[in-house]
C-alpha cells in the first residue's frame, strides 16, 4: 500500500528548497536540491502517516490510499 500526499516545493531566498503539504498541517521538509527535498519529504510524510495509523487517527482529507495490483 502506498499513500499519496500532495506536496508543494518552493525555492528559498537563502538557497535550497522547502516542501509543505496543504493537507498535513505542520508538514515541512527542507533540502539543498529539489531531489533531496523530495526524498526528505517522502520520509517525513511516511512518518506522519504512520503516526496517524498508530494512534488510530483518521487520515486528513486529501491523503489517498493507492493500491497496486500485482501482475
Secondary structure, 3 states (H helix, E strand, C coil): CEEECCCEEEECCCCCEEEECCCCCCCEEEECCHHHHHHHHHHHHHHHHHHHHHCCCCCCCCCEEECCCCC
